[in-house]
């Protein structure tokens, strides 16, 4: 009777090992696929191969890109905020006039 439980436990451990290997292989495939895609922000690994002026220009370029993106986000949020506030004002005026007319 006891041998059936032990054999079952061994088979479950083998199955778990196989699943782990399959998931690891799938993870490695996904990792390779994602690494081929150029990311928006990526770590610059060849820092030691650049001269001081090239490194400064690269840093400046990255900073300017970040600043431009922040400005775009700020302008979008400001525009959306203004549109929402204007719509709230018009809706409140409409509702105010509607309630005044109903009495």
Gaussian input, Z-matrix of N, CA and C with variables (Angstrom, degrees):
# hf/3-21g

backbone

0 1
 N
 C     1     B1
 C     2     B2     1     A1
 N     3     B3     2     A2     1     D1
 C     4     B4     3     A3     2     D2
 C     5     B5     4     A4     3     D3
 N     6     B6     5     A5     4     D4
 C     7     B7     6     A6     5     D5
 C     8     B8     7     A7     6     D6
 N     9     B9     8     A8     7     D7
 C    10    B10     9     A9     8     D8
 C    11    B11    10    A10     9     D9
 N    12    B12    11    A11    10    D10
 C    13    B13    12    A12    11    D11
 C    14    B14    13    A13    12    D12
 N    15    B15    14    A14    13    D13
 C    16    B16    15    A15    14    D14
 C    17    B17    16    A16    15    D15
 N    18    B18    17    A17    16    D16
 C    19    B19    18    A18    17    D17
 C    20    B20    19    A19    18    D18
 N    21    B21    20    A20    19    D19
 C    22    B22    21    A21    20    D20
 C    23    B23    22    A22    21    D21
 N    24    B24    23    A23    22    D22
 C    25    B25    24    A24    23    D23
 C    26    B26    25    A25    24    D24
 N    27    B27    26    A26    25    D25
 C    28    B28    27    A27    26    D26
 C    29    B29    28    A28    27    D27
 N    30    B30    29    A29    28    D28
 C    31    B31    30    A30    29    D29
 C    32    B32    31    A31    30    D30
 N    33    B33    32    A32    31    D31
 C    34    B34    33    A33    32    D32
 C    35    B35    34    A34    33    D33
 N    36    B36    35    A35    34    D34
 C    37    B37    36    A36    35    D35
 C    38    B38    37    A37    36    D36
 N    39    B39    38    A38    37    D37
 C    40    B40    39    A39    38    D38
 C    41    B41    40    A40    39    D39
 N    42    B42    41    A41    40    D40
 C    43    B43    42    A42    41    D41
 C    44    B44    43    A43    42    D42
 N    45    B45    44    A44    43    D43
 C    46    B46    45    A45    44    D44
 C    47    B47    46    A46    45    D45
 N    48    B48    47    A47    46    D46
 C    49    B49    48    A48    47    D47
 C    50    B50    49    A49    48    D48
 N    51    B51    50    A50    49    D49
 C    52    B52    51    A51    50    D50
 C    53    B53    52    A52    51    D51
 N    54    B54    53    A53    52    D52
 C    55    B55    54    A54    53    D53
 C    56    B56    55    A55    54    D54
 N    57    B57    56    A56    55    D55
 C    58    B58    57    A57    56    D56
 C    59    B59    58    A58    57    D57
 N    60    B60    59    A59    58    D58
 C    61    B61    60    A60    59    D59
 C    62    B62    61    A61    60    D60
 N    63    B63    62    A62    61    D61
 C    64    B64    63    A63    62    D62
 C    65    B65    64    A64    63    D63
 N    66    B66    65    A65    64    D64
 C    67    B67    66    A66    65    D65
 C    68    B68    67    A67    66    D66
 N    69    B69    68    A68    67    D67
 C    70    B70    69    A69    68    D68
 C    71    B71    70    A70    69    D69
 N    72    B72    71    A71    70    D70
 C    73    B73    72    A72    71    D71
 C    74    B74    73    A73    72    D72
 N    75    B75    74    A74    73    D73
 C    76    B76    75    A75    74    D74
 C    77    B77    76    A76    75    D75
 N    78    B78    77    A77    76    D76
 C    79    B79    78    A78    77    D77
 C    80    B80    79    A79    78    D78
 N    81    B81    80    A80    79    D79
 C    82    B82    81    A81    80    D80
 C    83    B83    82    A82    81    D81
 N    84    B84    83    A83    82    D82
 C    85    B85    84    A84    83    D83
 C    86    B86    85    A85    84    D84
 N    87    B87    86    A86    85    D85
 C    88    B88    87    A87    86    D86
 C    89    B89    88    A88    87    D87
 N    90    B90    89    A89    88    D88
 C    91    B91    90    A90    89    D89
 C    92    B92    91    A91    90    D90
 N    93    B93    92    A92    91    D91
 C    94    B94    93    A93    92    D92
 C    95    B95    94    A94    93    D93
 N    96    B96    95    A95    94    D94
 C    97    B97    96    A96    95    D95
 C    98    B98    97    A97    96    D96
 N    99    B99    98    A98    97    D97
 C   100   B100    99    A99    98    D98
 C   101   B101   100   A100    99    D99
 N   102   B102   101   A101   100   D100
 C   103   B103   102   A102   101   D101
 C   104   B104   103   A103   102   D102
 N   105   B105   104   A104   103   D103
 C   106   B106   105   A105   104   D104
 C   107   B107   106   A106   105   D105
 N   108   B108   107   A107   106   D106
 C   109   B109   108   A108   107   D107
 C   110   B110   109   A109   108   D108
 N   111   B111   110   A110   109   D109
 C   112   B112   111   A111   110   D110
 C   113   B113   112   A112   111   D111
 N   114   B114   113   A113   112   D112
 C   115   B115   114   A114   113   D113
 C   116   B116   115   A115   114   D114
 N   117   B117   116   A116   115   D115
 C   118   B118   117   A117   116   D116
 C   119   B119   118   A118   117   D117
 N   120   B120   119   A119   118   D118
 C   121   B121   120   A120   119   D119
 C   122   B122   121   A121   120   D120
 N   123   B123   122   A122   121   D121
 C   124   B124   123   A123   122   D122
 C   125   B125   124   A124   123   D123
 N   126   B126   125   A125   124   D124
 C   127   B127   126   A126   125   D125
 C   128   B128   127   A127   126   D126
 N   129   B129   128   A128   127   D127
 C   130   B130   129   A129   128   D128
 C   131   B131   130   A130   129   D129
 N   132   B132   131   A131   130   D130
 C   133   B133   132   A132   131   D131
 C   134   B134   133   A133   132   D132
 N   135   B135   134   A134   133   D133
 C   136   B136   135   A135   134   D134
 C   137   B137   136   A136   135   D135
 N   138   B138   137   A137   136   D136
 C   139   B139   138   A138   137   D137
 C   140   B140   139   A139   138   D138
 N   141   B141   140   A140   139   D139
 C   142   B142   141   A141   140   D140
 C   143   B143   142   A142   141   D141
 N   144   B144   143   A143   142   D142
 C   145   B145   144   A144   143   D143
 C   146   B146   145   A145   144   D144
 N   147   B147   146   A146   145   D145
 C   148   B148   147   A147   146   D146
 C   149   B149   148   A148   147   D147
 N   150   B150   149   A149   148   D148
 C   151   B151   150   A150   149   D149
 C   152   B152   151   A151   150   D150
 N   153   B153   152   A152   151   D151
 C   154   B154   153   A153   152   D152
 C   155   B155   154   A154   153   D153
 N   156   B156   155   A155   154   D154
 C   157   B157   156   A156   155   D155
 C   158   B158   157   A157   156   D156
 N   159   B159   158   A158   157   D157
 C   160   B160   159   A159   158   D158
 C   161   B161   160   A160   159   D159
 N   162   B162   161   A161   160   D160
 C   163   B163   162   A162   161   D161
 C   164   B164   163   A163   162   D162
 N   165   B165   164   A164   163   D163
 C   166   B166   165   A165   164   D164
 C   167   B167   166   A166   165   D165
 N   168   B168   167   A167   166   D166
 C   169   B169   168   A168   167   D167
 C   170   B170   169   A169   168   D168
 N   171   B171   170   A170   169   D169
 C   172   B172   171   A171   170   D170
 C   173   B173   172   A172   171   D171
 N   174   B174   173   A173   172   D172
 C   175   B175   174   A174   173   D173
 C   176   B176   175   A175   174   D174
 N   177   B177   176   A176   175   D175
 C   178   B178   177   A177   176   D176
 C   179   B179   178   A178   177   D177
 N   180   B180   179   A179   178   D178
 C   181   B181   180   A180   179   D179
 C   182   B182   181   A181   180   D180
 N   183   B183   182   A182   181   D181
 C   184   B184   183   A183   182   D182
 C   185   B185   184   A184   183   D183
 N   186   B186   185   A185   184   D184
 C   187   B187   186   A186   185   D185
 C   188   B188   187   A187   186   D186
 N   189   B189   188   A188   187   D187
 C   190   B190   189   A189   188   D188
 C   191   B191   190   A190   189   D189
 N   192   B192   191   A191   190   D190
 C   193   B193   192   A192   191   D191
 C   194   B194   193   A193   192   D192
 N   195   B195   194   A194   193   D193
 C   196   B196   195   A195   194   D194
 C   197   B197   196   A196   195   D195
 N   198   B198   197   A197   196   D196
 C   199   B199   198   A198   197   D197
 C   200   B200   199   A199   198   D198
 N   201   B201   200   A200   199   D199
 C   202   B202   201   A201   200   D200
 C   203   B203   202   A202   201   D201
 N   204   B204   203   A203   202   D202
 C   205   B205   204   A204   203   D203
 C   206   B206   205   A205   204   D204
 N   207   B207   206   A206   205   D205
 C   208   B208   207   A207   206   D206
 C   209   B209   208   A208   207   D207
 N   210   B210   209   A209   208   D208
 C   211   B211   210   A210   209   D209
 C   212   B212   211   A211   210   D210
 N   213   B213   212   A212   211   D211
 C   214   B214   213   A213   212   D212
 C   215   B215   214   A214   213   D213
 N   216   B216   215   A215   214   D214
 C   217   B217   216   A216   215   D215
 C   218   B218   217   A217   216   D216
 N   219   B219   218   A218   217   D217
 C   220   B220   219   A219   218   D218
 C   221   B221   220   A220   219   D219
 N   222   B222   221   A221   220   D220
 C   223   B223   222   A222   221   D221
 C   224   B224   223   A223   222   D222
 N   225   B225   224   A224   223   D223
 C   226   B226   225   A225   224   D224
 C   227   B227   226   A226   225   D225
 N   228   B228   227   A227   226   D226
 C   229   B229   228   A228   227   D227
 C   230   B230   229   A229   228   D228
 N   231   B231   230   A230   229   D229
 C   232   B232   231   A231   230   D230
 C   233   B233   232   A232   231   D231
 N   234   B234   233   A233   232   D232
 C   235   B235   234   A234   233   D233
 C   236   B236   235   A235   234   D234
 N   237   B237   236   A236   235   D235
 C   238   B238   237   A237   236   D236
 C   239   B239   238   A238   237   D237
 N   240   B240   239   A239   238   D238
 C   241   B241   240   A240   239   D239
 C   242   B242   241   A241   240   D240
 N   243   B243   242   A242   241   D241
 C   244   B244   243   A243   242   D242
 C   245   B245   244   A244   243   D243
 N   246   B246   245   A245   244   D244
 C   247   B247   246   A246   245   D245
 C   248   B248   247   A247   246   D246
 N   249   B249   248   A248   247   D247
 C   250   B250   249   A249   248   D248
 C   251   B251   250   A250   249   D249
 N   252   B252   251   A251   250   D250
 C   253   B253   252   A252   251   D251
 C   254   B254   253   A253   252   D252
 N   255   B255   254   A254   253   D253
 C   256   B256   255   A255   254   D254
 C   257   B257   256   A256   255   D255
 N   258   B258   257   A257   256   D256
 C   259   B259   258   A258   257   D257
 C   260   B260   259   A259   258   D258
 N   261   B261   260   A260   259   D259
 C   262   B262   261   A261   260   D260
 C   263   B263   262   A262   261   D261
 N   264   B264   263   A263   262   D262
 C   265   B265   264   A264   263   D263
 C   266   B266   265   A265   264   D264
 N   267   B267   266   A266   265   D265
 C   268   B268   267   A267   266   D266
 C   269   B269   268   A268   267   D267
 N   270   B270   269   A269   268   D268
 C   271   B271   270   A270   269   D269
 C   272   B272   271   A271   270   D270
 N   273   B273   272   A272   271   D271
 C   274   B274   273   A273   272   D272
 C   275   B275   274   A274   273   D273
 N   276   B276   275   A275   274   D274
 C   277   B277   276   A276   275   D275
 C   278   B278   277   A277   276   D276
 N   279   B279   278   A278   277   D277
 C   280   B280   279   A279   278   D278
 C   281   B281   280   A280   279   D279
 N   282   B282   281   A281   280   D280
 C   283   B283   282   A282   281   D281
 C   284   B284   283   A283   282   D282
 N   285   B285   284   A284   283   D283
 C   286   B286   285   A285   284   D284
 C   287   B287   286   A286   285   D285
 N   288   B288   287   A287   286   D286
 C   289   B289   288   A288   287   D287
 C   290   B290   289   A289   288   D288
 N   291   B291   290   A290   289   D289
 C   292   B292   291   A291   290   D290
 C   293   B293   292   A292   291   D291
 N   294   B294   293   A293   292   D292
 C   295   B295   294   A294   293   D293
 C   296   B296   295   A295   294   D294
 N   297   B297   296   A296   295   D295
 C   298   B298   297   A297   296   D296
 C   299   B299   298   A298   297   D297
 N   300   B300   299   A299   298   D298
 C   301   B301   300   A300   299   D299
 C   302   B302   301   A301   300   D300
 N   303   B303   302   A302   301   D301
 C   304   B304   303   A303   302   D302
 C   305   B305   304   A304   303   D303
 N   306   B306   305   A305   304   D304
 C   307   B307   306   A306   305   D305
 C   308   B308   307   A307   306   D306

   B1=1.4438
   B2=1.5355
   B3=1.3118
   B4=1.4505
   B5=1.5107
   B6=1.3175
   B7=1.4609
   B8=1.5285
   B9=1.3119
   B10=1.4618
   B11=1.5139
   B12=1.3301
   B13=1.4611
   B14=1.5194
   B15=1.3299
   B16=1.4620
   B17=1.5292
   B18=1.3186
   B19=1.4604
   B20=1.5295
   B21=1.3241
   B22=1.4588
   B23=1.5252
   B24=1.3247
   B25=1.4597
   B26=1.5269
   B27=1.3325
   B28=1.4659
   B29=1.5269
   B30=1.3244
   B31=1.4686
   B32=1.5306
   B33=1.3302
   B34=1.4667
   B35=1.5226
   B36=1.3369
   B37=1.4693
   B38=1.5320
   B39=1.3364
   B40=1.4607
   B41=1.5307
   B42=1.3179
   B43=1.4587
   B44=1.5286
   B45=1.3217
   B46=1.4649
   B47=1.5307
   B48=1.3258
   B49=1.4575
   B50=1.5306
   B51=1.3099
   B52=1.4733
   B53=1.5276
   B54=1.3251
   B55=1.4658
   B56=1.5222
   B57=1.3088
   B58=1.4619
   B59=1.5214
   B60=1.3199
   B61=1.4583
   B62=1.5250
   B63=1.3242
   B64=1.4604
   B65=1.5299
   B66=1.3107
   B67=1.4707
   B68=1.5167
   B69=1.3298
   B70=1.4593
   B71=1.5260
   B72=1.3298
   B73=1.4628
   B74=1.5244
   B75=1.3308
   B76=1.4693
   B77=1.5248
   B78=1.3389
   B79=1.4627
   B80=1.5282
   B81=1.3254
   B82=1.4645
   B83=1.5191
   B84=1.3404
   B85=1.4559
   B86=1.5262
   B87=1.3231
   B88=1.4621
   B89=1.5278
   B90=1.3099
   B91=1.4605
   B92=1.5236
   B93=1.3296
   B94=1.4653
   B95=1.5201
   B96=1.3242
   B97=1.4645
   B98=1.5146
   B99=1.3213
   B100=1.4600
   B101=1.5202
   B102=1.3306
   B103=1.4563
   B104=1.5222
   B105=1.3358
   B106=1.4595
   B107=1.5139
   B108=1.3215
   B109=1.4577
   B110=1.5203
   B111=1.3096
   B112=1.4584
   B113=1.5173
   B114=1.2945
   B115=1.4570
   B116=1.5221
   B117=1.3140
   B118=1.4571
   B119=1.5302
   B120=1.3045
   B121=1.4550
   B122=1.5227
   B123=1.2770
   B124=1.4533
   B125=1.5181
   B126=1.2981
   B127=1.4568
   B128=1.5145
   B129=1.3132
   B130=1.4542
   B131=1.5119
   B132=1.3460
   B133=1.4483
   B134=1.5215
   B135=1.3300
   B136=1.4581
   B137=1.5243
   B138=1.2994
   B139=1.4616
   B140=1.5219
   B141=1.3162
   B142=1.4616
   B143=1.5195
   B144=1.3223
   B145=1.4582
   B146=1.5245
   B147=1.3258
   B148=1.4604
   B149=1.5238
   B150=1.3241
   B151=1.4573
   B152=1.5240
   B153=1.3189
   B154=1.4698
   B155=1.5248
   B156=1.3264
   B157=1.4723
   B158=1.5320
   B159=1.3372
   B160=1.4631
   B161=1.5238
   B162=1.3336
   B163=1.4580
   B164=1.5281
   B165=1.3276
   B166=1.4629
   B167=1.5230
   B168=1.3425
   B169=1.4638
   B170=1.5269
   B171=1.3190
   B172=1.4659
   B173=1.5256
   B174=1.3348
   B175=1.4690
   B176=1.5230
   B177=1.3209
   B178=1.4649
   B179=1.5311
   B180=1.3292
   B181=1.4638
   B182=1.5186
   B183=1.3219
   B184=1.4625
   B185=1.5240
   B186=1.3265
   B187=1.4614
   B188=1.5224
   B189=1.3354
   B190=1.4675
   B191=1.5220
   B192=1.3188
   B193=1.4608
   B194=1.5284
   B195=1.3173
   B196=1.4629
   B197=1.5231
   B198=1.3184
   B199=1.4674
   B200=1.5221
   B201=1.3425
   B202=1.4709
   B203=1.5229
   B204=1.3221
   B205=1.4651
   B206=1.5247
   B207=1.3102
   B208=1.4678
   B209=1.5197
   B210=1.3416
   B211=1.4574
   B212=1.5239
   B213=1.3396
   B214=1.4684
   B215=1.5249
   B216=1.3212
   B217=1.4641
   B218=1.5191
   B219=1.3303
   B220=1.4634
   B221=1.5205
   B222=1.3290
   B223=1.4620
   B224=1.5245
   B225=1.3033
   B226=1.4678
   B227=1.5201
   B228=1.3251
   B229=1.4632
   B230=1.5249
   B231=1.3162
   B232=1.4604
   B233=1.5267
   B234=1.3121
   B235=1.4617
   B236=1.5218
   B237=1.3032
   B238=1.4643
   B239=1.5209
   B240=1.3222
   B241=1.4594
   B242=1.5245
   B243=1.3212
   B244=1.4656
   B245=1.5194
   B246=1.3314
   B247=1.4649
   B248=1.5231
   B249=1.3035
   B250=1.4719
   B251=1.5187
   B252=1.3326
   B253=1.4678
   B254=1.5317
   B255=1.3256
   B256=1.4685
   B257=1.5200
   B258=1.3251
   B259=1.4715
   B260=1.5300
   B261=1.3126
   B262=1.4703
   B263=1.5264
   B264=1.3278
   B265=1.4718
   B266=1.5267
   B267=1.3327
   B268=1.4635
   B269=1.5269
   B270=1.3030
   B271=1.4677
   B272=1.5204
   B273=1.3229
   B274=1.4676
   B275=1.5322
   B276=1.3376
   B277=1.4688
   B278=1.5190
   B279=1.3218
   B280=1.4600
   B281=1.5247
   B282=1.3260
   B283=1.4649
   B284=1.5226
   B285=1.3346
   B286=1.4600
   B287=1.5206
   B288=1.3267
   B289=1.4918
   B290=1.5107
   B291=1.3108
   B292=1.4614
   B293=1.5305
   B294=1.3312
   B295=1.4660
   B296=1.5127
   B297=1.3311
   B298=1.4522
   B299=1.5212
   B300=1.3169
   B301=1.4545
   B302=1.5241
   B303=1.3417
   B304=1.4657
   B305=1.5252
   B306=1.3234
   B307=1.4818
   B308=1.4605
   A1=111.60
   A2=117.17
   A3=121.63
   A4=112.75
   A5=117.79
   A6=120.17
   A7=111.50
   A8=117.94
   A9=121.03
   A10=111.79
   A11=116.09
   A12=119.84
   A13=110.87
   A14=116.82
   A15=120.25
   A16=110.24
   A17=116.85
   A18=121.09
   A19=110.42
   A20=116.48
   A21=121.26
   A22=110.29
   A23=117.48
   A24=121.46
   A25=110.84
   A26=117.42
   A27=120.87
   A28=110.27
   A29=117.50
   A30=120.89
   A31=111.53
   A32=116.89
   A33=119.93
   A34=110.94
   A35=116.76
   A36=120.26
   A37=110.34
   A38=118.33
   A39=121.79
   A40=110.21
   A41=116.08
   A42=120.74
   A43=111.01
   A44=115.87
   A45=120.03
   A46=110.50
   A47=117.38
   A48=121.89
   A49=110.70
   A50=116.30
   A51=120.85
   A52=110.51
   A53=116.73
   A54=120.30
   A55=111.34
   A56=115.63
   A57=120.43
   A58=110.55
   A59=117.18
   A60=121.01
   A61=111.26
   A62=116.87
   A63=120.34
   A64=110.85
   A65=116.13
   A66=119.58
   A67=111.54
   A68=116.65
   A69=120.31
   A70=109.72
   A71=117.57
   A72=121.16
   A73=110.58
   A74=116.73
   A75=120.56
   A76=110.51
   A77=116.37
   A78=120.35
   A79=110.46
   A80=116.84
   A81=119.99
   A82=111.37
   A83=117.79
   A84=120.68
   A85=111.20
   A86=116.62
   A87=120.45
   A88=110.90
   A89=115.53
   A90=120.31
   A91=110.37
   A92=117.13
   A93=120.72
   A94=111.06
   A95=116.79
   A96=120.51
   A97=111.08
   A98=117.10
   A99=120.93
   A100=110.80
   A101=117.49
   A102=119.49
   A103=111.45
   A104=118.04
   A105=120.57
   A106=111.50
   A107=116.89
   A108=121.47
   A109=108.26
   A110=116.92
   A111=120.02
   A112=109.20
   A113=115.98
   A114=121.04
   A115=110.10
   A116=115.05
   A117=120.75
   A118=109.81
   A119=115.09
   A120=121.21
   A121=106.92
   A122=117.04
   A123=119.64
   A124=109.45
   A125=115.42
   A126=121.12
   A127=108.25
   A128=115.94
   A129=121.20
   A130=108.02
   A131=117.21
   A132=120.88
   A133=113.55
   A134=118.22
   A135=121.09
   A136=111.65
   A137=116.58
   A138=121.10
   A139=111.65
   A140=117.50
   A141=120.92
   A142=112.79
   A143=118.63
   A144=120.65
   A145=112.33
   A146=118.34
   A147=121.32
   A148=111.27
   A149=114.11
   A150=118.63
   A151=108.21
   A152=115.95
   A153=120.20
   A154=111.73
   A155=116.98
   A156=119.39
   A157=110.88
   A158=117.99
   A159=120.53
   A160=110.61
   A161=116.33
   A162=120.46
   A163=110.11
   A164=117.32
   A165=121.29
   A166=110.61
   A167=116.83
   A168=120.45
   A169=110.98
   A170=116.56
   A171=120.04
   A172=110.52
   A173=116.78
   A174=120.41
   A175=110.57
   A176=116.93
   A177=121.35
   A178=110.32
   A179=115.18
   A180=120.38
   A181=110.87
   A182=117.59
   A183=121.81
   A184=110.19
   A185=117.18
   A186=120.33
   A187=111.46
   A188=116.57
   A189=119.74
   A190=111.43
   A191=116.51
   A192=120.23
   A193=110.41
   A194=117.01
   A195=121.11
   A196=110.56
   A197=117.00
   A198=120.88
   A199=110.49
   A200=117.44
   A201=120.66
   A202=111.41
   A203=116.69
   A204=119.74
   A205=111.18
   A206=117.44
   A207=120.46
   A208=111.11
   A209=117.00
   A210=120.33
   A211=111.23
   A212=116.59
   A213=120.20
   A214=110.42
   A215=116.55
   A216=120.58
   A217=110.63
   A218=116.98
   A219=120.81
   A220=110.85
   A221=117.07
   A222=119.90
   A223=111.53
   A224=117.55
   A225=119.98
   A226=111.06
   A227=116.45
   A228=119.00
   A229=110.81
   A230=117.37
   A231=120.51
   A232=110.61
   A233=117.64
   A234=121.93
   A235=110.77
   A236=116.80
   A237=120.35
   A238=110.91
   A239=117.49
   A240=121.31
   A241=110.82
   A242=116.81
   A243=120.48
   A244=110.45
   A245=117.07
   A246=120.07
   A247=111.72
   A248=116.73
   A249=119.96
   A250=110.58
   A251=117.41
   A252=119.39
   A253=111.15
   A254=117.05
   A255=119.71
   A256=110.36
   A257=116.48
   A258=118.71
   A259=111.14
   A260=117.89
   A261=120.52
   A262=110.49
   A263=117.17
   A264=121.01
   A265=110.20
   A266=117.25
   A267=119.77
   A268=111.96
   A269=117.40
   A270=120.33
   A271=110.60
   A272=117.18
   A273=119.35
   A274=110.66
   A275=117.96
   A276=120.09
   A277=110.79
   A278=116.49
   A279=120.51
   A280=111.09
   A281=116.47
   A282=120.34
   A283=111.48
   A284=117.90
   A285=121.26
   A286=110.61
   A287=115.56
   A288=119.34
   A289=111.26
   A290=118.35
   A291=122.07
   A292=110.52
   A293=116.83
   A294=119.33
   A295=111.76
   A296=118.92
   A297=120.94
   A298=111.23
   A299=116.66
   A300=120.38
   A301=112.42
   A302=116.49
   A303=118.59
   A304=112.54
   A305=118.71
   A306=119.98
   A307=112.24
   D1=-41.47
   D2=-176.93
   D3=-69.04
   D4=-26.75
   D5=-177.07
   D6=-70.27
   D7=-30.40
   D8=178.31
   D9=-64.70
   D10=-39.43
   D11=178.97
   D12=-69.33
   D13=-39.20
   D14=179.36
   D15=-66.11
   D16=-42.89
   D17=179.03
   D18=-63.50
   D19=-39.30
   D20=177.83
   D21=-63.72
   D22=-42.08
   D23=178.96
   D24=-64.15
   D25=-41.16
   D26=178.77
   D27=-63.91
   D28=-42.57
   D29=179.23
   D30=-64.76
   D31=-38.84
   D32=177.45
   D33=-64.63
   D34=-39.62
   D35=178.39
   D36=-65.66
   D37=-40.37
   D38=177.73
   D39=-64.05
   D40=-43.16
   D41=179.13
   D42=-62.61
   D43=-41.38
   D44=178.35
   D45=-64.08
   D46=-39.77
   D47=177.97
   D48=-63.18
   D49=-43.78
   D50=179.13
   D51=-63.64
   D52=-43.59
   D53=177.55
   D54=-60.42
   D55=-42.33
   D56=179.62
   D57=-61.66
   D58=-43.01
   D59=179.26
   D60=-65.71
   D61=-39.90
   D62=178.75
   D63=-65.10
   D64=-43.57
   D65=179.42
   D66=-66.50
   D67=-37.78
   D68=177.92
   D69=-64.31
   D70=-41.92
   D71=178.71
   D72=-63.88
   D73=-42.85
   D74=178.63
   D75=-64.45
   D76=-39.70
   D77=177.83
   D78=-62.29
   D79=-43.97
   D80=-179.82
   D81=-64.53
   D82=-38.08
   D83=176.21
   D84=-63.42
   D85=-43.80
   D86=179.00
   D87=-65.29
   D88=-38.82
   D89=179.65
   D90=-63.19
   D91=-42.18
   D92=177.75
   D93=-65.15
   D94=-41.05
   D95=-179.53
   D96=-65.67
   D97=-41.47
   D98=-178.90
   D99=-71.48
   D100=-35.41
   D101=-178.63
   D102=-69.02
   D103=-21.31
   D104=177.44
   D105=-74.88
   D106=-24.64
   D107=179.10
   D108=-79.63
   D109=131.36
   D110=179.94
   D111=-75.90
   D112=125.18
   D113=-177.77
   D114=-80.83
   D115=159.03
   D116=178.01
   D117=-66.13
   D118=-46.25
   D119=174.92
   D120=-117.94
   D121=129.02
   D122=178.62
   D123=-137.46
   D124=157.29
   D125=-179.55
   D126=-81.06
   D127=131.69
   D128=178.90
   D129=-86.37
   D130=113.47
   D131=-172.04
   D132=-93.36
   D133=-19.69
   D134=-175.66
   D135=-96.63
   D136=43.09
   D137=-176.31
   D138=-64.57
   D139=-36.98
   D140=-175.90
   D141=-73.65
   D142=-15.08
   D143=-178.56
   D144=-87.28
   D145=-9.96
   D146=-178.21
   D147=-91.63
   D148=151.25
   D149=172.65
   D150=-78.80
   D151=172.16
   D152=-178.80
   D153=-62.06
   D154=-42.98
   D155=-178.57
   D156=-68.14
   D157=-39.81
   D158=178.05
   D159=-65.01
   D160=-41.06
   D161=178.73
   D162=-63.69
   D163=-41.78
   D164=178.23
   D165=-62.50
   D166=-44.06
   D167=179.21
   D168=-63.74
   D169=-40.41
   D170=179.25
   D171=-64.13
   D172=-45.91
   D173=178.58
   D174=-61.44
   D175=-41.34
   D176=-179.97
   D177=-62.98
   D178=-41.99
   D179=179.36
   D180=-61.86
   D181=-43.41
   D182=179.65
   D183=-65.80
   D184=-43.53
   D185=178.90
   D186=-61.98
   D187=-42.93
   D188=179.06
   D189=-63.67
   D190=-38.86
   D191=178.93
   D192=-63.99
   D193=-42.97
   D194=178.86
   D195=-64.87
   D196=-41.83
   D197=179.32
   D198=-62.68
   D199=-43.79
   D200=179.14
   D201=-62.40
   D202=-42.04
   D203=179.35
   D204=-65.08
   D205=-40.00
   D206=177.48
   D207=-64.80
   D208=-39.07
   D209=177.62
   D210=-63.76
   D211=-41.96
   D212=178.30
   D213=-61.47
   D214=-44.73
   D215=-179.95
   D216=-63.29
   D217=-41.75
   D218=179.12
   D219=-62.93
   D220=-45.23
   D221=-179.62
   D222=-65.04
   D223=-39.65
   D224=177.07
   D225=-62.54
   D226=-46.23
   D227=-178.88
   D228=-66.36
   D229=-37.83
   D230=177.72
   D231=-64.46
   D232=-43.57
   D233=179.14
   D234=-62.65
   D235=-45.49
   D236=179.41
   D237=-64.11
   D238=-40.49
   D239=178.61
   D240=-62.81
   D241=-42.69
   D242=179.47
   D243=-65.10
   D244=-43.52
   D245=179.27
   D246=-62.97
   D247=-41.23
   D248=179.31
   D249=-66.59
   D250=-42.06
   D251=-179.61
   D252=-65.93
   D253=-38.99
   D254=177.85
   D255=-64.87
   D256=-42.81
   D257=179.35
   D258=-65.59
   D259=-36.48
   D260=177.14
   D261=-64.16
   D262=-40.44
   D263=179.12
   D264=-63.50
   D265=-47.01
   D266=-179.62
   D267=-65.50
   D268=-39.79
   D269=178.20
   D270=-65.60
   D271=-41.24
   D272=179.65
   D273=-66.12
   D274=-38.58
   D275=176.68
   D276=-63.82
   D277=-43.40
   D278=179.02
   D279=-61.15
   D280=-47.03
   D281=179.79
   D282=-65.46
   D283=-37.33
   D284=178.35
   D285=-62.82
   D286=-46.59
   D287=178.28
   D288=-65.81
   D289=-36.16
   D290=178.89
   D291=-64.45
   D292=-43.73
   D293=179.69
   D294=-70.35
   D295=-34.89
   D296=177.02
   D297=-64.98
   D298=-40.10
   D299=-179.60
   D300=-70.63
   D301=-26.20
   D302=-177.41
   D303=-76.53
   D304=-17.60
   D305=-179.95
   D306=-95.72

